[in-house]
């Protein structure tokens, strides 16, 4: 007969046994891989200690034992050094006709990050397709308006043809931005401070009009990053503009650069990245809003499209970097962008 442990350890799902007091007494191999810890390191700990901040599964472990009933849940977000999405089931187990504890099964679902990435892929494809389809007739409309202005003797119509031409130019510029975002990055060494300063210069007038104080603290020794300047400029414009719009009147935007304190793994090696932080004193976000900000078409702004941050995340990901966000409702938001150094390649 095949040993029980061998069967449990061959399962892809994580299986954890808790005693009557809610302390872990067993975890299978898949669980060790999921938590990235050995069973010895986790033994005797409650689930709330294994997953700090988790508030859905932990109380149900106690209820499973106390009420001798089973529970199930789908698409629960937990953080294990990274955010993952799991389905779970909880059931009591019995020893000698009494409840011995609870057995928890965790099945990793498509992670929230993977869902966002999938949504972003679809969004980029959609934007690229629509932009290409619109650009050609838009060019025809502009050409027709130019011919109409040239061959119409009635100058009173000029203001209308000029309006058509201006608006087609404006739409064409927007479509060109989308097409720029949709193309793959063209990498070369980039001075990240020059890109940030360009974004600040473009937004200087609305920042001044809003009475916002802009503070910069750059590390002059920061090496060049590997990037696509035009795409990175779009990211900084999106994030600084969001910071600007989060403040009704007055406030502060802090922009700083430095090597990351964190070490990131890559092909068995660890390395630091460039970290660019953009912090505002705006209205901030709730935890629920914070989980959705990178989802395409999610927006809290009236008239917003909800694609700026989603595409920004896609651009940074294409660069081999990442974005982290911290926010407190009423106290502002901080974006930290991580980009690989050129000499890490």
ABEGO torsion letter per residue (X at the ends): XBBAAAAAAABABBBBBBBAAGBBABBBAAAAAAAGBBAAAABGBBAAAABBGBAAAAAAAAAAAAAGBBBBBBGBBBBBGBBBBBBBBBBBBBBGGBBAEBBBBBBBBBBAAAAAAAAAAAAAAAAAAAAAAAAAAAAAAAAAAAAAAAABABAAAAAAAAAAAAAAAAAAAAAAAAAAAABBBBBBBBBAAAAAAAAAAAAAAAAAAAGBBBBBBBBAABBBBBBBAAAAAAAAAAAAAAAAAABABEEBBBBBBBBBABBBBBGGBBBBBBBBBBBBABAEBBAAAAAAAABBGBBABBGBAGAAAAAAAAAAAAAGBBBBBBBBBGAEBBBBBBBBBAAAX
